[in-house]
Amino acid sequence: MADLPPDITPGLAGAFIANKDRLLRFFTSRTRDRAEAEEIVQEIYLRIALSSGPVGDPLGYLHRVGLNLVVDRARERQRRARREQDWAEVNTSRLGEDYVDERPSAFTEVAARQRAEQIGAAIAALPPGAAQVFRLHRIDGLSHSQIASQLGISRKGVEKHMATALRHLGREISE
């Protein structure tokens, strides 16, 4: 035991060394996962390295520390599963047993952004009268009569400006 760190209680260290394989089998049977059992046994070693004072039943103490770790890990898995379930319910829709993410893909978002830029550029390139009438009608939601009254032009003039704007946008915006 001379090669053990000096802060490990010799009773715990001796019990750990003498029963390491037994502890590994015990926790493998509890977790049904050898890798997780090995992690638990390693964590037991770390915990006893930090412990101080004598322990009346070293092997019982090692089992209790390990079982507490198994419970902690199980609770963490449950919390993680609940968080993931909550996230899935908020961010997806259910289709039978499967969750479907209804958000547009990154490709779709980029394509939509490019399309919006193309439309914005086409609107910016409209002749001034057609641009003003188009914005008042399509963006501000005014009727042709309201636009004619506001701009001091005939309703027929508003319709001609709109026709010019729509022809221009039809040419500029490719499908």
C-alpha positions in Angstrom: 0.0 0.0 0.0 3.0 2.3 -0.1 2.2 3.4 -3.7 -1.3 4.7 -2.7 -1.8 8.4 -2.2 -1.2 9.3 1.4 -4.7 10.8 1.9 -6.5 7.5 1.2 -7.7 5.7 4.4 -5.7 2.4 4.5 -8.9 0.5 5.4 -10.8 1.8 2.4 -7.7 1.5 0.1 -7.2 -2.1 1.2 -10.9 -2.9 0.7 -10.9 -1.3 -2.7 -7.8 -3.1 -3.9 -8.9 -6.4 -2.5 -12.4 -6.1 -3.9 -12.0 -4.1 -7.2 -12.9 -7.1 -9.4 -15.8 -7.9 -7.1 -17.0 -4.3 -7.2 -16.7 -4.3 -11.0 -18.9 -7.4 -11.3 -21.4 -6.1 -8.8 -21.9 -2.8 -10.6 -21.9 -4.5 -14.0 -24.8 -6.6 -12.8 -26.6 -3.4 -11.5 -26.0 -1.2 -14.6 -25.9 -4.0 -17.3 -23.1 -2.0 -18.8 -19.4 -2.9 -18.2 -18.1 0.5 -19.4 -20.4 2.3 -17.0 -19.5 -0.1 -14.2 -15.8 0.6 -14.8 -16.5 4.4 -14.6 -18.4 3.9 -11.3 -15.5 1.9 -9.8 -13.1 4.6 -10.9 -15.3 7.2 -9.4 -15.5 5.2 -6.1 -11.7 5.4 -6.1 -11.8 9.1 -6.5 -14.3 9.5 -3.8 -12.3 7.4 -1.3 -9.2 9.4 -2.2 -11.1 12.5 -1.0 -12.6 10.9 2.1 -11.1 11.4 5.6 -11.4 9.5 8.8 -11.8 5.9 9.6 -14.7 3.8 8.2 -16.2 1.0 10.2 -17.2 -1.2 7.3 -14.9 -0.4 4.3 -16.5 -2.9 1.9 -20.1 -1.7 2.8 -18.9 1.9 2.4 -17.6 1.1 -1.1 -20.8 -0.5 -2.1 -22.9 2.4 -0.7 -20.7 5.0 -2.5 -21.1 2.9 -5.8 -24.9 2.5 -5.3 -25.2 6.2 -4.7 -23.4 6.8 -8.0 -25.6 4.4 -9.9 -28.7 6.2 -8.5 -27.2 9.6 -9.4 -26.5 8.4 -13.0 -30.0 7.0 -13.3 -31.5 10.3 -12.1 -29.4 12.2 -14.6 -30.5 10.0 -17.4 -34.1 10.6 -16.4 -33.6 14.3 -16.2 -31.9 14.3 -19.6 -34.7 12.2 -21.2 -37.3 14.6 -19.7 -35.4 17.7 -21.1 -35.1 16.1 -24.5 -38.8 15.1 -24.4 -39.8 18.6 -23.4 -37.6 20.1 -26.1 -39.1 17.7 -28.7 -42.6 18.6 -27.7 -41.9 22.3 -28.0 -39.8 22.3 -31.2 -41.4 19.4 -33.2 -44.8 17.9 -34.1 -45.8 14.3 -33.6 -46.6 12.2 -36.6 -47.7 8.8 -35.1 -44.8 7.7 -32.9 -42.2 9.9 -34.6 -41.3 13.5 -34.0 -41.1 15.7 -37.1 -39.2 19.0 -37.1 -41.3 21.5 -39.1 -38.8 24.2 -39.2 -37.5 25.0 -42.7 -34.1 23.5 -43.5 -31.1 25.8 -43.7 -31.1 25.3 -47.5 -34.7 26.5 -47.6 -34.0 29.5 -45.4 -31.0 30.6 -47.5 -33.1 30.2 -50.7 -35.9 32.3 -49.1 -33.4 35.0 -48.0 -31.9 35.1 -51.6 -35.4 35.4 -53.0 -36.3 38.2 -50.6 -33.1 40.1 -51.6 -34.0 39.5 -55.3 -37.5 40.9 -54.8 -36.1 43.9 -52.7 -33.7 44.7 -55.5 -36.5 44.5 -58.1 -38.7 46.8 -56.1 -35.8 49.2 -55.7 -35.3 49.3 -59.4 -39.0 50.3 -60.2 -39.6 53.6 -61.9 -40.4 56.2 -59.2 -44.1 56.6 -59.9 -44.7 52.8 -60.2 -42.6 52.2 -57.0 -44.6 54.7 -55.0 -48.0 53.3 -56.1 -46.8 49.7 -55.6 -45.6 50.4 -52.0 -48.8 52.2 -51.1 -51.0 49.4 -52.5 -49.0 46.2 -51.7 -47.1 47.3 -48.6 -49.3 49.9 -46.9 -52.5 48.2 -48.1 -54.3 51.3 -49.6 -56.9 50.8 -52.2 -56.5 52.3 -55.7 -59.0 55.0 -54.9 -57.2 56.0 -51.7 -53.9 56.1 -53.6 -55.4 58.2 -56.4 -56.7 60.6 -53.8 -53.5 60.8 -51.8 -51.3 61.3 -54.9 -53.7 63.6 -56.8 -53.9 61.3 -59.8 -56.7 59.5 -61.5 -57.7 55.9 -60.5 -56.7 54.9 -64.1 -53.3 56.4 -63.5 -52.9 54.3 -60.3 -53.8 51.2 -62.3 -51.3 52.0 -65.1 -48.5 52.5 -62.5 -49.5 49.1 -60.9 -49.4 47.4 -64.3 -46.0 48.9 -65.0 -44.7 47.8 -61.6 -46.1 44.2 -62.0 -44.6 43.9 -65.5 -41.2 45.1 -64.3 -41.3 42.8 -61.3 -42.3 39.9 -63.4 -39.3 40.4 -65.7 -36.8 41.0 -62.8 -37.9 38.2 -60.5 -37.0 34.8 -61.9 -38.6 31.7 -60.7 
